[in-house]
Amino acid sequence: MNKSVPFVVSVGTPRLTAGFDVYRRLNLWAHEEIHGGLPELGIEELIELSEQISLKGRGGAGFPFARKIRAVVDSAGERNLATVVVVNATEGEPAAWKDKTLLTRAPHLILDGATLVAEALGSDEIVIGIGDDGVGERSLTSALAERQMPVPTRIVAVPHRFISGEGGAMVNGINGEAHIPPGVKTRSSDSGVDALPTLLSNAETFAQLAIAARIGAAHYASVGTQAEPGTVMLTVSGSAQRPAVVECATGTPLREVLRLCGAETGTPVLTGGFHGKWITAEAAEKAEVSRAGMAAVGGALGAGIIIPLGSKTCPLGEVARVVQYLAGESAGQCGPCRFGLPDVARLVREVVAGTGNVLAVRAAVGVVKGRGACSHPDGTAAFTISAMETFAEEISEHARNGTCGRQVDEVLPMPRKAGEGALRLSVDWSRCDGHGLCAYVAPELIRLDGNGYPALPDLPVPPWLEGDAKQAVKVCPELALKLTRNGAPVPMGMPRRR
């Protein structure tokens, strides 16, 4: 998908996407014409409503919204502090478009939800975090100009990276610090923006709250499952002939959504995005769109990302692209991300080449799982292991033949500039004598093969390992190791010679 908001469709009566069939963008007048006025709710009413509709965060983690509100109330009350409301609309994952769709076409629903929470909490400020890719920013700015917000409201653009939407990274960015997760996990309800108790949740969550406040808990729960009432927004892409953002009631069969988007049946589906899980074609036929429904077949709802693979592309090649991307998107501040994820990416590439094995991948994943400063290593681990299990037949085929006979069609969405500008290592084999100094200097990047020659994965050099890569080039006595950027040699200064 490019920067154009994808086609939007609903299964059943639309709620969040109501009016999209008439208006390209709902300005304030159209918004109120479609949805009506916004009621006022006290803090206990807001908590009760959130509990009655079992509202959970729609950004991926699924944390109960009522518990977030209560935590902020308790934290602020104990210390007599002001509060801040943060709307996380960064949506840094390449395959995600539901929040961008709301920002672009229904921004007032998001602002309504933030207004409800800020008024109930008596907050001092609302902050809306968006990606710096420009998608939705003009619409959101116009929406703020069209209405009077209850408290000062500002927009903060953060780097459009995978980890920028992590809660701690979001708070760091708003506070003027690096847009990366903090090294020590801290609840935003205790210390968030300006160290104040902060209620932080995903854009769709606030929009859902705005719908529920208008129609009431009973009407809200008239669709969906009993445990997870209401609707959910999905981004369907991949091999689908009609990629779309889909609003549907929870409990809707996944196969109905896939067929609506023209997805090929009989192939695996990635559920929950790049921190999600693969499910088989048989599981996709049985799955229902809900957290419980996806989990029942080994999948994940996550942030509502559904990517059917199709039969024309190489599954393992697609997986390797994503793991490589995830390794480069980490903050690089702790061992599991700094060293472990590049190692996982390298081993997955070896599986694609037919020279690696799943046991080595599992061992590398085991090293990073549960040890990171944020959820990025765990999410990458879940995606990788799920792929190794789902594509067992393809792995065997690659091991026998070095290929499955299919090219990588780049079905899984990636940023247009993924890897652009990154450093890459290469070897001039006419010069290399297998001294092995490069692997000694940069073991996270370079391994020696069975003959003692450097084995380089087809991966960009992660930013935090660029210094090691440059040092490895400098110590090569034969000047065989090269460092390039966008195909051009990188000047290294005076080389060392024997």
Secondary structure as GFF3:
##gff-version 3
##sequence-region A 1 498
A	DSSP	beta_strand	7	11	.	.	.	ID=ss1
A	DSSP	alpha_helix	28	35	.	.	.	ID=ss2
A	DSSP	alpha_helix	43	52	.	.	.	ID=ss3
A	DSSP	alpha_helix	65	79	.	.	.	ID=ss4
A	DSSP	beta_strand	84	89	.	.	.	ID=ss5
A	DSSP	alpha_helix	98	105	.	.	.	ID=ss6
A	DSSP	alpha_helix	107	121	.	.	.	ID=ss7
A	DSSP	beta_strand	125	131	.	.	.	ID=ss8
A	DSSP	alpha_helix	137	146	.	.	.	ID=ss9
A	DSSP	beta_strand	153	158	.	.	.	ID=ss10
A	DSSP	three_ten_helix	162	165	.	.	.	ID=ss11
A	DSSP	alpha_helix	167	174	.	.	.	ID=ss12
A	DSSP	three_ten_helix	193	195	.	.	.	ID=ss13
A	DSSP	beta_strand	198	202	.	.	.	ID=ss14
A	DSSP	alpha_helix	203	220	.	.	.	ID=ss15
A	DSSP	beta_strand	231	236	.	.	.	ID=ss16
A	DSSP	beta_strand	244	249	.	.	.	ID=ss17
A	DSSP	alpha_helix	254	260	.	.	.	ID=ss18
A	DSSP	beta_strand	269	271	.	.	.	ID=ss19
A	DSSP	three_ten_helix	273	275	.	.	.	ID=ss20
A	DSSP	beta_strand	277	279	.	.	.	ID=ss21
A	DSSP	alpha_helix	281	286	.	.	.	ID=ss22
A	DSSP	alpha_helix	291	296	.	.	.	ID=ss23
A	DSSP	beta_strand	305	308	.	.	.	ID=ss24
A	DSSP	alpha_helix	315	329	.	.	.	ID=ss25
A	DSSP	alpha_helix	335	335	.	.	.	ID=ss26
A	DSSP	pi_helix	336	340	.	.	.	ID=ss27
A	DSSP	alpha_helix	341	353	.	.	.	ID=ss28
A	DSSP	alpha_helix	358	368	.	.	.	ID=ss29
A	DSSP	alpha_helix	376	390	.	.	.	ID=ss30
A	DSSP	alpha_helix	392	401	.	.	.	ID=ss31
A	DSSP	beta_strand	423	427	.	.	.	ID=ss32
A	DSSP	alpha_helix	437	441	.	.	.	ID=ss33
A	DSSP	beta_strand	447	448	.	.	.	ID=ss34
A	DSSP	beta_strand	454	455	.	.	.	ID=ss35
A	DSSP	three_ten_helix	463	465	.	.	.	ID=ss36
A	DSSP	alpha_helix	466	475	.	.	.	ID=ss37
A	DSSP	beta_strand	481	485	.	.	.	ID=ss38
A	DSSP	beta_strand	488	489	.	.	.	ID=ss39
###
